Amino acid sequence: MAHDRDRAGEPDVEIGAAVRARRLRFRRKPRVEVDTHAYSEVDPRLARELEEIEGDGSSHTDRENLPEEVEPGVTYRDVRVAWRAAARIEEKRPRRDD
């Protein structure tokens, strides 16, 4: 329902993924980098209206039986990793020049 989305703190856009593994072993220590950014292509007729909108986003990872820094050659068992990214779009508030 549309009104559910309007509750405080609820994201406008959300995406996620989860994976499970019975056994997981790394040959070498992985290099992981998370970079979030936004890009949109806008019809010029809508550009002025969208200047009044800003967004705020975040991502989060939950791990079971897998440490933040894994070690090469170690077998991790019954692993579960879930990732979620969410964004909230809000109308810009006028800036006060007091």
QUIFENQUI-V361157 format. One line per field, one symbol per residue. phi: phi as a letter, one per 20 degrees, with the letter a starting at -180 (. if undefined). psi: psi as a letter, one per 40 degrees, with the letter a starting at -180 (. if undefined). burial: # if it has 16 or more other ideal C-beta (glycine too) atoms within 10 Angstrom, else .. A space follows every 50 residues. Layout:
# QUIFENQUI-V361157
phi = ???
psi = ???
burial = ???
This chain:
# QUIFENQUI-V361157
phi = .ffffefgnffecbbbbbbcbfcbcdfbffddcdcdbcbbdcfgfegfff fedccbcbcbcdccmbfgdedfneeedleccccbcbbcdcffegeedf
psi = iddddeihehidhhiiiiiihdihhhdihihhhhhhiihihhhddeddde eehiihiiiihhihfhidhihiehhhifihhhihiiihhihiiihhf.
burial = ..........#............#.......................... ......#........#...#.....#..#.#...####..........
